[in-house]
Amino acid sequence: MKRILAILMCILMVVVIPVVALAETTVDGGQIATQVVAWVLCSILAALGALATWAVKKYAIPWIQNIAAPWLEQHNLLEAAKTAVEYAEAALGRYNGEDKLKMALAYLQRNGWNIESENVLAAVQAKWQELNLAQITAGVKEALNDTQSTEQATT
C-alpha cells in the first residue's frame, strides 16, 4: 500500500502539478519544462538513495557485524598476543616460562584485553608456540624430545 501511494505521489509530481502550474500562471513553457525536469531528477535521486539505503541495511551492515568485526577483533587479538609474547621473551629470556606468561598477560591486560577470556589465553598460547617453532627453526633452541617434561616446553 505504501509503495502504491509513493508511486501515485511521483505521478502527481510529474504530471498533475506542472499542468496546474501552467493553467494558473503566465509562466513560459521553458520554465515549466525546467521545473518538470528538476522534479523528475529529484525523484530519481530520491529513489536511488532509498535503494542504496535499503541495500546497506540489508547486506552491508549484517556483513560488517557478522564477518568483518569478528575477523578484525581476532586479527587484533593475535597481533596483540604476538607483541606480548615477543615482549616477554625479550625482557625475561629463556627458562622463565611462568614469569613470561604472567608478563605477557599483564601486557595484554594493560592494553584492554580481558585476560580471563579463553580466546586471549588461546591466542597467547598459539603465539608462544609459534615463537617456539621459529626459535627451533632458527637453531636458537633445540626441539624437545618425548622424554623431556612438558614444563620445559614453556621456557
Residue pairs with C-beta under 8 A, 6 or more apart in sequence:
10 43
13 39
13 43
14 36
14 39
14 40
14 43
17 39
18 32
18 35
18 36
18 39
21 27
21 32
21 35
22 29
22 32
74 119
77 113
77 119
77 120
77 123
78 123
78 126
78 127
80 108
80 111
80 113
80 123
81 104
81 108
81 120
81 123
81 124
81 126
81 127
82 127
82 130
83 107
84 103
84 104
84 105
84 107
84 108
84 124
84 127
85 100
85 104
85 124
85 127
85 128
85 131
86 131
87 103
87 104
87 107
88 99
88 100
88 101
88 103
88 104
88 107
89 100
89 131
91 100
91 103
92 99
92 100
92 103
94 141
94 155
95 155
96 155
97 151
97 152
97 153
97 154
97 155
98 154
100 154
101 124
101 128
101 154
104 124
104 128
105 115
105 120
105 124
108 115
108 120
108 124
109 115
113 120
114 120
115 121
128 154
132 141
132 153
135 141
136 142
136 143
144 152
144 153
